[in-house]
Amino acid sequence: MPRLKPETQAARRTSILDAAEKCFAASGFHATSMQDICKTAGVSPGAVYGYFKSKEELIEGICERNRREFAERFAALDTAPDFLAALATLAEQYLIEEPREKRVLCVEIGAEACRNATVAELMRSIDELVDQSFRRLFERLKAQGRIPAETDIDALMRIFTLLGDGLFWRQAVDSQFDAKQHLDAVISVIGSMIGPQAAVVDQSRHAPVGQD
């Protein structure tokens, strides 16, 4: 049997991950079988096991894809001329534009992380990426004088994370909740914490995270 081209392999892997996301979000991690995923992806069990040996490996693949996606989206935020406007755009992508099953899946992964050490470590790696990315950005804004010098970055991060997690969780579990109605208020709260001078970047002083 001829070997699949790399682009075909990548497309099939993506299709399998998409199917796993749908199944996990709809039925939960434990109630979903590999057969369910095969059926949803429209491929044979052999095709799935050729890429992923278990449901844990599928979760790992989903988490890795989420890490890459966040890094790409955060790069746009990191270089944006208006931080608060770009932050609102990033929030809209995750809270409004993406299908609800993506958010439900994150809640499901969080629940599984409570009893599965492997999944907990995967989730922790994403949390650390998000935390470190925003922390570096806030520290640079502070160094540039765009956040008040007395700002406690640790306290800012705790509040920022709680606001983001709470909005994301509510949008995932409550089908009647409309994050769009509350997003402006949340961005306003964040703006009040970091000051209006953080909104617009002085491009002559701006450098990507890690290149200050």
N, C-alpha and C positions, 0 to 999 in steps of 0.2 A: 504494500500500500504506500503511495507516494507521501512524502513528508509535506505537511502543510506549510505554506509560505508564512514568514513571520507576521505579516499584516493580517493574515487569516487567523493565525493563532491568537493574536492580540484581540481581534474582533470576537472570537469565540470565548475567550477568557472574560471579556467585558460582558458578553451576553449571559454567561453563567453567573457572574457577580450580580448583574441586574436581576436575574431570576431569583437568586438567593435573597436579595434585598426584599423583593416583593413577597416571597414566601415567609420570611422571618417576620416582616411587618404585619402580615395578615394572620399568621397562625402562631407566632412565637417560636423561639429557638428550639425548644424541646419537642413541640408538636409537629414541627416541620421535619420531614424525612428527606433523605437524598433523592429518593424517587420523586417526591414532589418537585424538587428543584430541577431534576432532569426533565420532567413533564413540562414545567413552565418554560424552561430554556429550549425545549424541543430538540434535545440531544439524548444520546444513549448514556447509560451509567458509565460506560467505559470512557466516554468523552469527558464527563465531569471528573471522574477519578484521575484522568490524565493530567488534570490541572490542580485539583484539590482532593486530598485524601480523606478529609473529614469536614464536619460543619465548623469546627474550630478554625481550620485552615481557610474556610470561606469567610469567616468573620475577620480573620487576619488580612485577607485580600481586600475586604471592604474597608477596613480601617486604614490600610496602606493607601488605598485610593482616596479616602477622605483626607489623609494627611497631605497628599500631593495637591488635591483640589484646594485645600485651605491655603497652602503655601502660595499657589498661583493667585488666588484671590487676594491674599494679604499683600502680595507684592504691589498690586494696584493701589491698595490703601496706603502703603508705606511711601509711595512716590506721588500721592495725590496732592494737588495744590491746596485743597480745602479738606482738612482732616475730618471734621464733623460731617460734612456732606458725603465724603467717601465712606465713613463709618456707617451712615444711614444706608448707603447703597449696599454695603456688605451685609448688613442686617436684613435688608429686604431680600437679598439673594437666598439667605438661609431660612428666613421666617415666612416669606410670602411666595417667592417665585418657585422654589423647589416643591415637588409634590409632598403632600402630608405624610406619605408612607416613609419618606426619608427621616422625618423627625420622629415618627413612631418607632422606626428601627433603632434610632439612637437611644430611646427610652428602653427598648427591649434589650439592647446591648448593656445598658447600665444595670438593668435588673439581673442579667446573667452574670455581670461582673461581681455581684454581691456573693455569689456562690461558686464562681469558677475563676481560679487564680490566673489562668492563661488569658482569659478574656479581660480580667481586671487589669492586667499588665498592658494589654493592647489599648484599653481605654485610657489608662494613665499616660501612655506615650502621646496620645493625641492631646490630652489636657495639658501636658507639659509643653508641647509645641505651641499651643495657643497662648498659654501663660507667658512663655519666654518671648514669643514674638511681640506681644503687646507690651510686656515689661521693657524690652529694649527700646521700643518705639517711644513709650512714655519717658524713659530716662533720657533719650535723645532730645525730646521736646523740652524737657526740663533744662538740659544743658544749653539749649539754644535760647532759653529765656521765654519760651512760648507756654510753659507751665510755671506757675509761681515757684520760686526757689524753696519755699518752705513746704511744698507739697510732699506728703508722705507717700511714696510710690507703693509701698506695701499695702497701706490702707486703701489707696486708690484702686489697686488691683483687686483687693477683696470685694469692694463695692461693685466694681466693674464686672467682675466674674459673677457675682450673685445676681445682678440685674440681667446679664445675658442669659445665664442658666435658667433663671425664673421665667423669663419671657419665652425662651425656647421650649421649656417643659410645658408651660401652660398652652402654648400653641399646638403642641403635640398631643396632649391628652384631652383637651377640651375642644370638641368640634365646633362649639358655638363661639369660641374666643376668636377675636379678630385682631391680630397683632398690629395690623396696619393702623388701627384706630389709636393705638397707644405708643407707636414707635416715635413719633415726634416728641412726646413728653419724656420718653426715656432718653433720647438724644439730648434734649434740653437739660435734663438732670446731669448727664455726663459733661455737657458743656459748662454747666455751673461749677462743676468740681475742678475742671482743668483751666477754666478762664477763657474769655473770648479771644485772647491773643493766640490761642492754639488753633483757631479755625483755619486761618490762611497761612500757608507755608511761604517763608522767604526763600525763593528758589535758589538764590545765590549762596545760601548757607546750607541747603538741603543735601544730604547724602544718604544712600540706602543704608538700612540697618547693617551694622557690622563693618561699615566703611567710614566711620566718623574719624 
